[in-house]
Amino acid sequence: MPATLLTLPRELRDEIYTYIALSSSFTFLLASHQLHEEGHPLLYKYGTYRLRALTLRQEHLPTPPPPPPIISKIQNLHISMPPINFGDHKSPNYEISRRTALQLNQFAGTDIRRRLCHFDLQDWTLSKGMARVLGGFGGFDVVRVEVRLKPYGTDPDGRIRPYDSDREDWQRDKCLGLIEERLGPALGDAKWEGKDSGTCFEQVLIAVFRPRESGK
């Protein structure tokens, strides 16, 4: 009889489920009731729920959020705030932040223990409203906030200006200072890590908070 997934030892099947969950490919759960029952817990433990900033245009709205029973099982959350610019028409930053905050509020609280929240600010700064939401993420073991410093400005025609140390210092004080000031009281002290940006035109830094260890 040829070997199949279901004839393998359970330990090997769990390793396979974990690998698939890490790749964010979950359709295998629909193959059979047994696969669903066995892989379902590992999906929420190792898989990542991804959420992008909301815009005002209907075609850019995300799919509806998961129902509450599903939200309570999600362990890993990745949020990205990509630059929003539709030609000469920009969605108000306040409205984008407000809609995103409404989604993220579902993951706040400490009654459910979660693993990792990674928040990629990209070109945004951490607003007071968004900081209040992230400050409620004490149920996560780790909260990471990624920022990008760009000491090279651009001219109106798109050409890159020479390196400007004053610009870099200003960005560092504005972005990094706000993160520590607005999240520190709720999540504890931040440990800063560098990340390869893949380009010499920007520097990527990540503030790592461990709210459970800080006792906040």
N, C-alpha and C positions, 0 to 999 in steps of 0.2 A: 504494500500500500504506500503510495507516494506521500512524502511529508507535506503537510499544509500548516498554515499558521496555527490552527486550532489543535493540531496534534503535537505541537512543540510544548515543552514544559512551561508552566505558568511564569516562571522567572524570566525565561527568554521572551515570552510574549509581552511581559511588562516592559522589558528593555526596548522592544520594538514599538510599543505604544508610546513610550516616553520620547523616543527619537522622532516619531511622526508628530507628536504634539509640539515638540520644539521647532519643527519645520512649518508649523501653523497649517497643516493639512489634516482636516478632521473628517473628511467624507468617508473614511474607512469605517466610522462608527455606524454608518447606515447599512453596512453590508449584512449584519445579522444581529439578532438580539444579544447573543453572547458577547460579540465584539463591543457592542454598545455598553453592556453592563461592566465589562472588564476595563475598557479604555476610558470610560466617562470620568472617573475620578482623576486619572492622570492627565487628562485633557485640561482640567481646570487647575491642576497643580503646576504643570509645566508650560501650558500654552499661554499666549499673551493676547489680551483684548486690546485692540488698537482703536484710538479715537483721534480724529483730526478736528481742528478748529472749525466751527460752523460759520458759514457766510450767509448773506442775505439772498443769494440766488437759489431758486428752487432746485436746479440741477446739481447744486453742490451740497445739499442737505444730506446728512448721513442716513443710514438705515435706522429704523426705530431702535431705541435702546433695548437691551435684553430685559425680560420680565424680572421682578424682584427675586424670585427663587434662583434664577441664573446669576444675577448680580452677587448674591450672597456667596456663590461658589468661586467667583473669579479671583484668582490669586495674584495675577501679574497684569499690570496696566501700563500701556504706552500711549502717551499723549503728545501730539505734535501741533505746533502753532505755525504753520507755513505762512510766508508773506502773502497777503491778500491784496491783489492789485489787478483790476479788470480795466486796463486802459486808463481812461480819465475818470473812471467811476470806482471809488473805493468804498467798501463796506465800513461803516463806523466801527472803530476798534472797540468801543464800549459794548455795542450790540453783539459783536463776535465773542468777546470775553463773557458777556452775560449768558449767552446760549451755551457756551462751552462749560461755564461754571455750573449751570443747571444739570448738565450731564454728569459732571464730576461729583456733585453733591451726593449722588447715589452711593459713592464709595467711601464716604466719610464715616467717622466713628471708630470706636475701639472694641465694639462688641464682637466683631468678626476679625480674626487674624488673617492678614494677607502677607504676601511675600515681597513684591517689588512694584514700585511706581516709578516710571521714568518719564519725566516731563521735559520735552525738547522745546525751549522757548524760541529758538532760531533768532529772528531779528526783533523779537518782542522784548519788552521789559516786564518785570513781574508787577502787575497792578495790585492795589490793595485788595480789590475784590477777589482776584484769583489767589492771592496769598491767604485770605481768610479760608478759602475752600481747601487749599493744600494743608493749611494748619490743622485741619480736622482729620488728616490722614494718619493719625496716630496708630491705627490698626495695621499699618504696613511695617514690615521689618526694616525696609530700606526705602527711602524717597530720594530720587536723584533728579536734580534740576540742571539741564544742559543749556549753556549759553554760548554765543559766538561773538567774539570781539573782532572788529574789522578796522584795523588802523589805516587801511588804504581806502580813502574816499573815492567817489566817482564824480566826474564832471557831468554837466547836463547832456553832453553828447555820448556819455557812457564810458569815456576813457578813465582809466584808473590813475588816481593821483599818487604822488610819492608817499612813502611811509611818513606818518605823522605821529610822533611820540605823544604829543599833547592829546591828540584824538584818542589814542589807545588808553592813556591814563584816565581821560574823561569817561570812556566807555567802561573801563574797569571799575571806577568808583560808582558809576550809575547802575550798572547791571549787577555786579557782585555785591556791592554794598546793600542794595535793596533786598537782595535775596537773603543775606545774613540778618538784616534788620527786621524783615517782615516774617521770616520763617523760623528764625532762631528761637524766639520765645515759645513757640509751639512745638517745634521738632527737635530742639537741642542744637549743639554746635555743628557746623558744617565742616567736612573734610573735603578739600578741593583736589580734584584729579584732572590731569591733562588728557586730551584725546587727539589722535591724529586727524586733522581736518582734510587731509588729502590735497591741500593747496597751501601756498605760502601767503595767501592774501587774507586769511582769517585764522584766529586761534580759538580752539574749542576747549572750554573748561566745564567741569561737572561738579556741582556741589552735592555731596553725599551726606544725607541725614539718616540717623538711626534712632528714631523716636522711642522705640522700646528700650534701647540701651541707655538713653539719656534720662529716662524716667519722667519725661514730660507728659 
